[in-house]
Amino acid sequence: MKTFTRSRISMLYVILIVVLLAFVSVYNYLASRNMEKENNAIVNQAIPILTTANSLLTSLINQETGLRGYQLGGSEQFLEPYTTGRDQVAADLNTLSTYGKKYPTLQIIIDTQAVPAITNLQRYYDTTLELFRAGKIDEAKARVVGGKTLMDRYRVIHTSITNNIEQITSTAYEASQQAGQTSRLITLVGFIIALLAGGMSIIISLRSFQAEKELRKSEETYRYMAESLESQNEEIIAQQEEQQITLAKLSERERDLELISSYQEKLTGYVKLTDFLKHTLPALLNSLAHDAALVVLENRSDDEAVSYEVIHSIGYPKGQIQASRSELFGPSRRVFDEGVAITHTRDVTGNEQGIHSGVLRAIDHYIPLTDDKQEVIGFLLLTSYQCSLYQDDNQRLTKGLVRQFGLAFYAQLVNDQKLQQAESLATLNDQLTTEKLLLEGQHDLIQNILESAHEGMMMCDSQGTILFSNHRMNQYFGLDERVGQNFVDCSFNIGAQNPSFHGVAASIEALIDRSLSHLTQRFSFQSGEQLQHAELYATVVSEGTEQQGYLFVFRDRTEEERVDEMKNEFISIVSHELRTPLASVLGFIEILLHRDLPKEKQKRYMETIYNEAQRLSNLINDFLDLQRMESGRQSYNFAPIHLQSIVSEIAEQWQDKQLHHIVLHQQQEPELWVRADVDRIRQVFDNLISNAIKYSPAADQIDIYLTAHDGKITIAIQDYGLGIPQEANEHMFSKFFRVDNSDRRQIGGTGLGLAIVKEIVEGHNGHISYTSEMGHGTTFRIELDQYEISGLDGKIVIFEDDDNLAKLIQVALHKLNLPSVQLRSAEEGMIALRRCEGEGPILFIVDIHLEGEKTGWDFIADLYKHPLHAQTPVIVSTALDPPHDYHEKEIEKYMKKPFTMERLVQVAKRLLDNKSSLAYVFPFQDKETLTTTLIRNGINVLKMEENQDMIEVDLIRPSDK
């Protein structure tokens, strides 16, 4: 086999270059042909692109043709070109988008011009088709000009697409032809260069072959010299091996010194003992070539119980080390007793044998750890699994490093104890600071409580020296300037100015002298023009200690005295008011029981008894009404009421009962409506008219005015009687209050009427006030919100007293694009329905339990009696189960709460679509059920005949009544 000399390698190199150049030339030629082929393919693709663009225009024209055919013929079959064209447009757009990815210019025209124009045309066609189907022919025809404009715009865009495709085809074809010619020219030049390079390589190879012969002769000369140098080199290698052994020993010693130095560096600089052990023990094991270590520390509790805690371990299997022991045995016990290091050899079992179970024996070194008094406080255990014998120098190293560890460990242990003490002191300081802040806060809180108390408070020590006085006490007695003075002296000074306080001062002196065990005393004093009633009592504070003192509390009893006086007056009034009618009742009943009287007298006496009993009932009802209102248990049945009618009716009732003439001044237009409880409004007017009559005994007329302004209605009741004094203004609407003067003492009453009136008016979100002039009369004014009756024409009416649910229903019904209105009571719906004169409501959504006295069933029954709107669809919305005789109708659906808003909208839409139907569906043929259901829904039956397979019913329509 021939060897590869330099000349042969050079020849191979030349051959390789020639082959490579030839391969490149052929590849370039093939690439140029492929480029021409690709460009021809581009030209060939232009034809389907152009065909697709033309198909798109044709599809749009077909859509327009189908739409025009539907317009003229009115049949859905004319829409087939429209439907086919619409599908074809989508397919053509998809095809153009595929080609457009290869041609950015074409893609830009499609995305920015063609697609928006086609979208506008599609939207135009769809809208026009909807107008045709909806019967809006004129409006659809009016849009023809717009459609033509849109189509003309697209034709311009189509021309742009066609021109772009032609430009792409022309440019690509010219570029491909030019690229092919250039590629073939480059291939020819490359082939010529390859031939020249091959010739030059051959010449170079011949010259290299001659030079190789000369070098071969010189190699034999140098071979002898190399053999002699090789023997010398072997000697040098042996010397180098000896030096490497020495260097390895020095390196190992240097490594040991580095480990020791690193270990010594890690003996200091730690804050916590755990960090010290975590870093120093691994360094100690590395320095001594040991495998595991642990530190045991003796721990003595407050009751002298001893335990031994493993505070850190490394290298031992998990679960093998017990964290705490109460007693030690063997070498570990000897370390504490003898205070010397102990070496113990043992067999290895369990997880200590390692994964390969190759470790059989271990050597444990127990090294005592001592304090500054050389007393053993624990020990360090070092374990080695690698060897069984230790040389003297290794033992000396171990002893030295462990000694350093023991000193550093005790220093760190002392530092850790100091750190724990510092942390304990810091925690204690934080607790003291917190307690101080808490005490200051409590002091401030107590100060604020004392200052905000309604009672006056004063604190003095056991000798009577004033220590503290809140602003109430200062307000009454001015003690803020006397803090530090003796309270007994101050009391006698106060008694000198107010004689009624002299007895209190004497009691205070007796209390301070301890001759009196407690103090509670009432007194009165003059404050301005009013007589004030007060009570002073004292409490011993910290009795039996050095801090003993007295807390004096001053309480203002003026209001209590006034209430007691009012209560006594009320009891007197009630006693009088109850006894008077009771006396009449008992007297007349006694006459009727023991005498034979004519029937006329019996009747007159019975009427008197009835009137007096009615008077007692009204009085008791006033008490009960006021109690319910104050406890918040008064309920109101709100409903729209025609205020003019109510006031007129009440005024008419009072005309015949008294000598006063009641004149009503009211607006005829517009009508005045309010949302109110009709019974409670009657009670208000009855009370005010009754008071007007009672307190104007010398007059003969009462005027009532009804006015409306800015959404408010004002009712004014004016009398021309005694009037109300100014000092009674702030008490007029208080319970049991009656003006105390000689003019009114003969007028009966409990003082509850105006309090009840005020509670009722405010329960209606109204306002009551009055103006009065002594001797000229009083005018009471009530202001209520005006109620506007809702228009129902063309709306969905929602009967719901839950505002949140009503709002949710209204939002859901927006999908139907129909207006809606909320009503809170059946009475509102009945009134609004009677006033409908136009197309009326289109749908009712009725809850059963509403705000007024009537229910949703009452409204539905009233609806089915209406001559015009009885066919309006109804959705019954309630949480109750349907009545046992209830059956749905085509125009009435029952929906039990809770239900989804989507379901509600679906039912509403179905009812609106079937609004003209009046069919009733019954589950079985039963004349009684049929009659009951029809009557309940407002349909009266004229005659009913039952045949074999049907029931014939003649109905009375609402218009026939």
KAFENBEL-V910605 format. One record per helix or strand. SS is the DSSP state (H for helix, E for strand). FROM is the first residue (numbers start at 1). TO is the last residue. Records with the same first field share a line. If there is no record, write none. Layout:
SS->FROM-TO + FROM-TO
This chain:
H->6-73 + 76-100 + 104-133 + 137-141 + 144-265 + 273-288 + 331-338 + 350-353 + 392-452 + 471-477 + 479-481 + 487-497 + 499-512 + 558-594 + 599-631 + 643-655 + 678-694 + 726-731 + 753-763 + 803-816 + 826-834 + 856-864 + 901-913 + 927-936 + 958-960
E->292-300 + 306-314 + 324-325 + 342-347 + 361-370 + 376-384 + 456-461 + 465-469 + 486-486 + 519-527 + 530-541 + 549-556 + 639-642 + 661-665 + 673-676 + 701-709 + 712-718 + 767-773 + 777-785 + 796-799 + 820-823 + 843-847 + 873-878 + 889-889 + 892-896 + 920-920 + 940-946 + 951-956
